[in-house]
Amino acid sequence: MPGEKVFRLPPLPKLRIRRPNKEASNPCLGVMTAVLGCWASKGHQSGIEGCGKLEEALRVCMDTKKAAAPRKSTINYHLSRLYPKLIGPHKRK
């Protein structure tokens, strides 16, 4: 439309994603929450009954082998490599 003002973003010094390697959540967290909730609902009694299956599930979850560490993301490397092609020719400072 005629007369509309076009907004342009200022040039970025570099293109980058802040935290590409986010930590994966702990798979045992849900089971641990259930065990703690069970213990809280039963009170502080010695030999809490009724939470045994949850405790066993937590032990199994904690004893399973952890998967190999995930590979680090290469997104920032590729962004820094391709950024000059995206912004086009420009004067260097």
WOZI-V982384 format. One record per backbone hydrogen bond with DSSP energy under -1.0 kcal/mol. CO is the residue of the C=O (numbers start at 1). NH is the residue of the N-H. E is the energy in kcal/mol with one decimal. If there is no record, write none. Layout:
# WOZI-V982384
co | nh | e
CO | NH | E
CO | NH | E
This chain:
# WOZI-V982384
co | nh | e
1 | 4 | -1.5
26 | 29 | -1.4
28 | 32 | -2.5
29 | 33 | -2.1
30 | 34 | -1.9
31 | 35 | -2.3
32 | 36 | -2.6
33 | 37 | -2.3
34 | 38 | -2.3
35 | 39 | -2.6
36 | 40 | -2.3
37 | 41 | -2.1
38 | 42 | -1.6
39 | 43 | -1.1
43 | 45 | -1.4
51 | 55 | -2.5
52 | 56 | -2.4
53 | 57 | -2.2
54 | 58 | -2.2
55 | 59 | -2.3
56 | 60 | -2.5
57 | 61 | -2.3
58 | 62 | -2.6
59 | 63 | -1.9
60 | 64 | -1.1
74 | 78 | -2.1
75 | 79 | -2.6
76 | 80 | -2.4
77 | 81 | -1.7
78 | 82 | -2.2
79 | 83 | -2.0
82 | 86 | -1.3
83 | 87 | -2.2
84 | 88 | -1.0
